[in-house]
Amino acid sequence: MPFENINNINQPRSNLLKLILFTVLAYGVLIIVAFIPFIGILGLSLISVPSIKLMLEGRKWESMICALIGSSLLFFIDWTLPVFFTVLVIGTAYIYLYCFNKNKSPFQTIIINSLWFACLIILYVLAVSLARQENMIVSFMNNYRNVINNFPNDPLIKQYMQLMAISDTQFKTLYEQSKNIFIMLPYLVPSLLLMYIFIGSLINYYWCISIFKKSGIILKSIPQFKTWDLPWFYVSGIIIGLIFIIIPHFNPAYDFVFDAIGINCLIIFGLFYTVLGFSVLWGMFDKFNISLMWRVLIILAISFFLILIIIIPVMGVLDVWINFRKLERH
């Protein structure tokens, strides 16, 4: 079972004051590192741990109080953020309790938690847009497009061109070649955000495993990395993405939408199979008893070469049929 031997009667009760302080410090870390790549995910995945612990101990009201007090720190940034994060943390705590009662696996817990986070973001954007009587997404996209269109006329860009001795013709050529890529970037936010949320939920589960173990609440460990696997039908995500990208161009508006859908699919499922490819590689390391130092050096070497990076997700896809690691599949 996903959560083993949790006995709310025999388990020692956690100190509420200490958990509230833990939550406040976690939010403080989140505020400081929110925009630092990867470090921000660590802070985000840490804020719900105290509330989850209280919820698993059967102390629901105290779990809610802990979430509310910690989230109140964000009031100084925007009054809507405390509401969003309070609901997020309480919902996450209830998800862990639900998964315990329904005997869900670790990855099911992570996926449900990720979906909850994603749905809450959508609801938050809709609620704020209605409150302000302005579509946040449309407004952002219009402002972003204006910035891209006026990019060559920006005074800072002009100064940079003079400093680097770049002629107007050279910059115009480079700008025209890159403009479509810059315009496409905001449309890739959905897939990137989903990946960010999933990784955050995965780290959150690891936080819970390591922290709860010290107080006697034992969560079932996530399977060894070398045994990670995906159902065969996930390959359809890669296929759908490729189909949308290679559809012949017939209408500029539809072509852009199809490309955006295809790239988003490739980002999501490509990352899944990249992780699976590294899992296959790690299994091969174990098979040939390669030392940890050489494993790290090989992975670093792969990361510096684009061709080798492309091979990794291909290995993940091929493993569906070849089964390099000889896993038992049903």
N, C-alpha and C positions, 0 to 999 in steps of 0.2 A: 504494500500500500504506500501511497506517496508520502504520508506523514506517519511515522511509526511511533507507537508507544507514547502518545500524548495523553496524559492523565491530568485533567485540570484540578483534580482534588489533591493528588499527591505531589504535584509539581509545586515548588516554592513560588510564591507570588512575587512578581517583579516590582521594584520600587517605582511607583508612578512618577515621583518627582525627578528621579534620575532619567527616566525615559522621556519626560517632557524636556529636560535639559538636553538630552541626546537629540531630540527632534529639532530644538531651537538651533543647536550647533550645526546640525545637518543642513538646515535652511540657510544658515549663515555661510556655510561652505558653498551651497548651491548659488547664492547671490554673487559670491566672489568669483567662482569659476564657471559660471553659466555659459560664457561664450568662448571658453577654452576647449578646443577639440578633444574629445574623449574624456578629459577631466570633468567636463560638464555632465557627462553621462553618469560618472561615478557619484557626483553629488545628487543628481536627480534620482538615482536608484536607491539612495540611502535614506531619503526623507520618510519613507513609509514603513521602515523596519520596526520602529517602536510601536506604532499602531497595530501592525500585523501581529507582533508578539502579544500585546494585550488582548487582541481579538482571539487568538488561539488559546489564551488562558481563560476565555469566557467573560472577559471584562469589557463588554461592548461600549458602555457609556464612557469609560475611562479611555478607551481607544479613540472615540470621537473627540473627547476633550483634548487629548494629546495632539490629534491632527489639527484641531481648530487653533490651539495656542501656537503651534509651530508655524502654521500658514499665515497667522496674523502679522508676522514680520514683513510680508510682502505688501502690506497695506501702504507702505511709504513709496512703493513703486507705482502701483495702480490698484484702485479699490476692488477691481474685478478679480485680481489674481488670488487673494485669500480664499474667495468663494470657490474658484476653480480648483485650487490645490487641496482645499479641505475635502471637497467632493471626491477628487481623485484619490487621495490617501484613504479615506473611509471606504470607498468602493474597492480599492486594492485589498484592504484588510478583509472585507467581506468575501472577496474572490478567493483568498487563501483559505478562509473558513469553509466556503462552499466546496472548494476542491478537496479539502480534508473529508468533509461529510460524504461527498460523492465518489471518493476514492480515485481522484484524477491523477494522472501521471505528471511528473515535473514539467515536461514540454507542453502538456495540455494546460497546466497552470500558467505557464509563461505566455502561451498564445492567447488565452482568455484575458489575461491581464493586459496584453498588448492591444487587443481589440477594444477593451474598455477605455484605454488611454486615447486611442485613435477616435473612437466615437465621441468621447468627451471633448476633444479638441474641436470636432465639427460642430457640436452643440454650442460650445463656447463662442465660436466665430459667428454662428447664426444669432445667438442671444445678444452679443455685443453689437452686431450689425443692426438688429432690430431696435436696440436701445438708442443707438446713435443715429438711426435712420439713414444709414450709409452702408453700402456693401463693402466690407473690409477688403475682400479679395479683389473685387473689380477696381476699387480705388488704388490698391497697391499695384495692380498690374498696369493701370494707366500711368501712374507716377513712374513706375520702373521703365515702361516703354518710352516715356518722355525723356528720361535720363539717358537711355541708350541712344535715342535719336539726336539728342543735343550733345552727345559725348565729344565729338570732334571740336565743338566750339567752347568747351569748358576751359577757363583761364589756366587752371592747373595743368591740363593736358597740353596747352599751347606752350607753357613754360618748360614742360618736360621735353617736348619736341625740340625746342631751341637748345636745351641743355645737352640732349643726346644727338644733336645735329641730324634730326630726322626731317626730311622734306615733306611738304604737304602731299605730294603725289604718293610717296612711300606710305605715309600714314593712311591716306585715303584707300589705297589698295588693301592694306592690312585690315582696315576697319570694315570694308565691304566683305572681305572674306570671313571675318569673325562675327559680324553683326547677327546673323541668323543663330549662331551658337549662343550668344548672349541673350537673345530674345527667347530662346528655348529654355534657358536655365530655370526660370520660375515654374515652368510646367513640369519640371522633374522633382519639385519639392515633395509631392505626395509619396513617391517611392523612397526618396531619401529620408523623409520623416518616418515612414513605416519601419525602415531599417534601424533608424535611431531609437525608436520606441522599442522594437524587438530586442535590440542589444541591451537597452536599459533594463527591460524586464528580466532578461537573462542574468545580468549582473545583480539585479535585485534579489533574485532567487539564490544566487551564490552568497550574497551578504547574509540572507536569512539562514542559510545552512551553517555558515561559520559562526555567526553571532549567537544563534539559538542553541547551538550544540553545548555551549558553555553553561547554559542554565537547565540543561536536561531535555529540551524540546528538540527531538531529532527528526529532521526532514530527510526524506529519501534522496540520496545523492543522484545527480544527473549522470547518465551513463558515461563511461570513459570516452574521451574525445575520439579515439581511434575506432570506436564502434558506432559513431553517429551515422544515421542513415535517413533517407527520404523515400516515401512511397514512389513507385515508378511513374505515377500519373502526374507528378510535379513537372516532368519534362514538358508537359503541354504548355506551361507558362513560357518556356523558352521558344517553343514553336509558334505560339500566338504572337509573341513579341516580334519574331522574325517576319511573320506573315504581314503584320501591320506596317513594318518598315519597308518591305519589298513590294507592297502594292503599288502598281504603276501610278504615276502622278496624272490626275485628270482635273482637279479643282484645287486651287491654292489653299482655300479655307479647310477643306477636308484633308488635304495632304498634310497640313501642319498638325491637325488633330490626330490623324493616324500615326504620324511619326512620334508624337508625344506619348500616345498610348503604348506604342511598340517599345520605345526607349524605357518607359517606366516599368513595363513587364520585364525587359531584359535586366534592368538594374536590380529589381527584387529577386527574380529567380536566378539571375547570374550570381548574386551574392550568396544565395543559398548553396548553389553548386560550387562556388569558390570555397566556402567553408567545408563542404563535403569533399572537395578535391584535396584540401589540406588534411582532412581526416584520413583519406586514403593514403596520402603521403606519410602521415604519422604512423599508420598501420604498417607501411613498408619499412619505416625506420625500426619499428619494434621487431619485425620479421628478420631483419638483417643485423639486429643488435647494434645499431649506430649510436654512438655516445651523444649526450645532450649537447655538448659543444658543437659537434659537427651538424647536428640537427638545426641549431640556431644559425650557424654559418650558411647552411644550404638554403634555409628559408629567407635569410637576408639577401643572399645572392639572387634568388628567384624574384624577390621584391624589386630589385634594381633593373630587371630586364623585362620589357613589355611582352616580348614573345613568350617568355617562360610564365609570366602571370596569366596569359591567355590559356596556356596549357592546363593550368590548375582546374578551372571550371570544366574544361573538356574532360579531364580525368574524372571529375565528379559525375558528369553525365554518362560517360562510358561505364562507370562502376555499376550503374543501374542494370546493365546487361552482362558485363564481364564478371562482376563481383570479385574485384581484386583481393578483397580481404576475406573472402569465403564466409561471409556472414550468413546466418540462418534467416531466411526471409519467408514470409507466409503470404 
